[in-house]
């Protein structure tokens, strides 16, 4: 099955190209995400070893400032922004500034484990700010899509909350945790800490 055919089943979540105030008003929290403006200017340059010109994806263009995004958080190594087509009241994406193609490229190294820990902490910071109740009630999810079901070939974790407000298709199918097409950040971290591959299609 081709990537375009996959997208027919799993609609693309292309990001960063639409301002927050153009998003579905039934999903956007006007007092939080709705107040964010698009920007293509970032204030924390990446590590000197990171070369954005080697990133061929739309996320690479966002990182280079060629395309704007509604930014939620930034660190030297990570950028978080609002998904252009939100599937929950809060739907953010967190990407590493270093180009990592997808979860299959993560390895059981201290560097990659630390990267995922930092992604998890940034996700929780976003959740605490924009939907603290979801954190208190564990009504959120952090998931990666597994190729070929990912929409952009640059590692990104979906931050979705609250689960209870997601439509059944997105909650139970597209962003379901630990299926053949998506995996939770926690599952990936656990496997890497055990010295395993990030994802196994046989477990």
C-alpha positions in Angstrom: 0.0 0.0 0.0 1.4 3.4 -1.0 1.9 6.3 1.5 -1.0 8.2 -0.3 -3.3 5.2 0.2 -2.3 5.1 3.9 -3.3 8.7 4.2 -6.8 7.8 3.0 -7.2 5.7 6.1 -5.1 7.9 8.4 -5.7 11.6 7.3 -2.6 13.7 7.4 -1.9 15.9 10.4 0.2 18.3 8.4 1.2 21.1 10.8 2.3 24.6 11.3 0.8 26.2 8.2 -2.4 27.6 9.6 -2.8 30.1 12.4 -4.5 28.9 15.6 -7.5 31.2 15.1 -8.4 29.3 11.9 -8.7 26.0 13.7 -12.0 24.4 14.5 -13.4 26.6 17.3 -15.1 23.6 18.9 -11.7 22.1 19.6 -9.6 25.2 20.3 -9.4 26.7 23.8 -9.8 30.4 23.1 -8.1 31.5 26.4 -5.0 29.4 25.8 -4.1 28.0 22.4 -6.4 30.5 20.6 -4.3 33.4 21.8 -1.1 32.1 20.2 0.2 33.8 17.1 2.2 32.1 14.3 5.9 32.7 14.3 8.8 31.7 12.2 11.4 33.2 14.6 12.9 31.0 17.3 15.2 32.2 20.0 17.0 29.1 21.1 19.4 27.9 18.4 20.1 24.2 18.3 23.3 22.4 19.3 26.2 23.3 17.0 26.1 19.8 15.5 22.5 20.2 14.2 22.3 21.3 10.5 18.7 22.2 9.5 19.7 22.1 5.8 19.9 18.3 6.0 16.3 18.1 7.0 14.1 17.6 3.9 10.7 17.7 5.6 8.1 20.4 6.3 9.4 20.3 9.9 12.8 21.2 8.6 11.3 24.3 6.9 9.6 25.3 10.1 12.9 25.0 12.0 14.7 27.1 9.4 12.0 29.8 9.7 10.7 29.2 6.2 7.2 28.3 7.5 5.5 29.6 10.6 4.1 27.6 13.5 2.1 28.4 16.6 4.8 27.6 19.1 4.0 26.3 22.6 7.5 25.5 24.0 11.1 25.5 22.9 14.4 24.3 24.2 17.8 23.9 22.6 16.9 20.5 21.4 13.1 20.5 21.0 10.3 22.5 19.5 6.6 22.1 20.3 3.7 23.7 18.3 0.0 23.3 17.7 -1.1 20.7 15.2 -2.8 22.4 12.2 -5.6 19.9 12.3 -6.3 19.3 16.0 -8.0 16.0 17.0 -8.4 17.0 20.6 -9.0 20.3 22.4 -5.2 20.3 23.0 -3.2 18.7 20.2 0.4 19.6 20.1 3.4 18.1 18.3 6.9 18.0 19.8 9.9 17.5 17.5 13.6 17.2 18.0 15.6 19.9 16.3 18.0 17.2 15.2 16.7 15.3 12.2 15.6 11.9 13.3 13.4 10.2 10.7 11.1 8.2 12.9 10.8 5.8 15.9 12.7 3.1 14.1 15.8 5.3 14.2 15.8 5.6 18.0 18.3 3.3 19.8 18.9 2.2 23.3 21.5 4.8 23.9 21.8 7.4 26.7 21.4 10.1 24.2 18.1 8.9 22.7 16.7 7.9 26.1 17.4 11.4 27.3 15.8 12.9 24.2 12.6 11.0 24.9 12.6 11.9 28.6 13.0 15.6 27.6 10.1 15.2 25.1 7.9 13.7 27.8 8.8 16.4 30.3 8.0 19.1 27.7 4.7 17.4 26.9 3.8 17.4 30.6 4.7 21.0 30.9 2.4 21.9 28.1 -0.4 19.8 29.6 0.1 21.4 33.0 -0.3 24.8 31.5 -3.1 24.2 29.1 -5.1 21.3 30.7 -4.0 20.6 34.2 -7.1 18.6 34.9 -6.1 16.1 32.1 -2.8 15.5 33.9 -4.5 15.0 37.3 -7.0 12.5 35.8 -4.5 10.9 33.4 -6.9 11.9 30.6 -4.2 12.5 27.9 -2.0 10.5 25.6 1.5 10.9 24.1 1.9 8.8 20.9 4.2 8.3 17.9 2.9 7.0 14.6 4.8 4.0 13.2 5.9 4.1 9.6 4.3 3.9 7.1 1.4 5.4 9.1 3.3 8.6 9.9 2.5 11.8 8.0 5.9 13.5 8.2 9.2 11.7 8.1 10.6 13.5 11.1 10.2 12.1 14.6 7.2 13.8 16.3 5.1 12.9 19.3 1.4 13.8 19.4 0.3 15.4 22.7 -3.5 14.9 23.0 -5.9 15.9 25.8 -8.4 15.3 27.1 -8.9 11.8 25.8 -12.5 11.9 26.8 -13.2 14.7 24.3 -11.7 13.0 21.3 -14.0 11.7 18.6 -14.2 7.8 18.6 -12.2 7.4 15.3 -9.2 9.4 16.6 -9.4 8.0 20.1 -9.9 4.4 19.3 -8.2 4.1 15.9 -5.8 6.7 14.6 -4.2 7.7 17.9 -4.9 4.4 19.7 -1.9 3.5 21.9 0.3 0.5 21.2 -1.2 -0.8 18.0 0.5 -1.7 14.7 0.4 1.9 13.6 1.0 3.9 16.8 2.9 3.5 20.0 3.0 5.4 23.3 6.0 7.4 24.3 6.1 5.5 27.5 6.2 2.2 25.7 9.1 3.4 23.6 11.0 4.7 26.6 10.5 1.4 28.5 11.8 -0.7 25.6 14.9 1.5 25.1 15.6 1.4 28.9 15.5 -2.4 28.6 18.0 -2.4 25.8 15.4 -3.3 23.1 14.5 -1.7 19.8 12.1 1.2 20.1 9.3 -0.7 18.3 8.6 -4.3 17.7 5.9 -5.4 15.2 5.9 -8.9 16.7 5.0 -8.2 20.3 
